[in-house]
Amino acid sequence: MFKINAYVQRNFLFLMNKYFTGNSMNYKQIFGITIPIFVDSAFIVLISILNTAMISSSGIAAVSAVSVVDSLNMFIISVFIAVATGGTVIVAQYKGKRDAKQASLAASQAISSVIVISIVISLFAIIFHSPILNSLFGGADADVLANAKIFLIGSCISYPFIAIYQSIVGVLRGVGDTKASLGLSLILNLSYFILNIILITLLDMGVLGLAISLIVARVLGAAVSLIYLIRFNQTLHIKLRSMFKMHISLLKKIMYIGLPFAAEQLFFNGGKLLTQTFIVQFGTLAITVNAISNSLSMLFQIGGTALSVAIVTVVGQCMGRKEIGDARKFIKSFIGLSSIFFVFITIIILLLFPMLVNIYTPPESIIPDIYQLILLLSITQPLVWSISFILPSALRAAGDSKFTSITALLSMWLFRIILGYILGVTLNYGLIGVWIAMVSEWAVRGVIFWWRFRGDKWYKHKLI
């Protein structure tokens, strides 16, 4: 037994040193950054699935309403995350350069700019919530729209608070403080889950209860994040007043990454929003199938999503130290590890599918449709997801934001939207047609990103 353990340990260390150790970072540092993000991603997915299951008890109209608004929420929140990512990249590069003062200043500018943007968007969305919903989802059933309005207003109220949380978590990841990010995420998401148990399961408040839980949890998450950043974080030295001072040179660097990514996310999630309008035409049951399948698909992506977040910090710090060889090596290793995760998780999900789908208590008639979509993901994601999502995160961390944004926009609109409409609506394949177009788009943009990565233009941007 001792010999076997020693053999396994030697091989483990060999693989770790070969694929996850370089001149700038070793495997312990990389996994010190990655593991808390992985735990965070797994926890968020689990809570999301349980929350969806809880709201399912309020009926398919409630599930459909939440699904519809969540597609709009993703569209809006992606702007906050995009600008916050600009902060993550700049902070990570200054961390790699060992310039603590500029890293702290960049962090304060990223946080304040995200807060301002979120307040403007929140006010706009609250004022125009009815026209927005009617123009996008006017074809939905009346009870779906009524629930959607409640959840949208609640979501809008919470935008500034989730923006504060996302921007702070972003800069903490930039300096590699992912354990703190994990702790803050646990506070926000666990409070959301507990409040949902009280308001939805026990008090039977349905979508209204979900909206109240969302607001309270995000206020708590924002407050705790600010307190931690200002009083307890030892890496970034930020005073509250520093967030009210503008540093134009740093803002330009943050926006150089953040604005193209924000534009990409707006059009990318706008495209997803448009596909949601296709799905609304298929009826309430199709919306429910899409919502449950999307929720389950998050299980597949736990490992890949965590690695796509962690690679920003890893590559950003490598670029700050001018270690291009390390950046290339770690990007390839992350893509390979992500693909292994997908194969492993896919096997588990297919084996446990009957148990997992029953968590949502769906009508028996739609279970075969859900399985069909899950089977499509099982076949395609191990092959194309990693190069489609991890690679652009890595390229963006190196400053190659314009190329990644343009590629993502063109592939989204030429394949997911146009092909989705042709397959789903024109050729009458319905929801499966829309999903086939989605995975086709992943494959096309993944091939383009890999071609870019094999060249040398992606790392020749000077940010700091």
Salt bridges, closest charged atoms under 4 A:
ASP40 OD2 - ARG173 NH2 3.08
GLU264 OE1 - ARG396 NH2 2.65
ASP400 OD2 - ARG452 NE 2.87
ASP400 OD1 - HIS461 NE2 2.99
GLU441 OE1 - ARG416 NH2 2.92
GLU441 OE2 - ARG445 NE 3.78
ASP456 OD2 - LYS460 NZ 3.51
